Amino acid sequence: MSTDAARALAAAVGDGAEVGDAYGLPVVDVPSGAWVEAVTRARDEAGCTFFDWLSAVDEADDGFGVVAHLWSVEQRAHLLLRTRVPRESPRLASVTSVFRGASWHERETFEMFGIVFDGHPKLVPLLLPDGFEGNPLRKDFVLASRAAKPWPGAKEPGESDRSLVAEGEGDRAGQGVGAGRSARRRRRTLPPGVPDPDTWGPRTPG
C-alpha cells in the first residue's frame, strides 16, 4: 500500500491515527478505541480484503502492542495496523466481526500474552496444555525449567571465540595453547525469563 493510501486511511479513522513505516511497509497506528473501525475501513475503503495474521509484542512498561497484517489482493500491497493496550488491563475489541479468520489469532494472542479480546465468540485456550498457568510470551514469564538447570550462556553480539573468558591457567603455566583454550568458556548471560538462581528456584536443604 502506498504511503498516500495509508495517510488517507489514518485521516478517515481520525484523531490519534498516525502513519509510519516498518521495514519498508506502511504502518497505521491507531488508538485502541478505534481498532475495529480501523480494520473495517482498511477492508472496505483501502481494499485490504485478505486477513493475514494478528499478534502482539510485550513492550514492558509501555504495555502491549497489537499488530494486524492485511493484504490487498487487487493492489498486491501490504498494510500493518497497530495499536497498544495497557499492561495493567490489556483488553481490546475483537475484529472477528470484520474478519472471521482473526478468531484463531486472537485466541493465540490471548493465551500467550493475556490480552482479552472483548466480543470474541469463544476466547478459550488454544495451544497450551490444560491447567497451564501464565502467559509464556510475556517478558516477565519465568522459565521454571531454567531455575532447575542453569542457563548455559550465550555469545553477546559481536563477541568472537577470541574474547571468551578464561577459567584455566593453561597458557600462563606454560602448558600450551591447547590446554588454555580447553579451559575457556563463554561469558554467562541471563536472557529474559531466566530467573536469578539466588532469588528464585529450589534451595539446598538447610
Secondary structure, 3 states (H helix, E strand, C coil): CCHHHHHHHHHHHCCCCEEEEECCEEEEECCHHHHHHHHHHHHHCCCCCEEEEEEEEECHHHCEEEEEEEEECCCCEEEEEEEEECCCCCEEECCCCCCCCHHHHHHHHHHHHCCEEECCCCCCCCCCCCCCCCCCCCCCCCCCHHHHCCCCCCCCCCCCHHHCEECCCCCCCCCCHHHHHHCEECCCCCCCCCCCCCCCCCCCCC
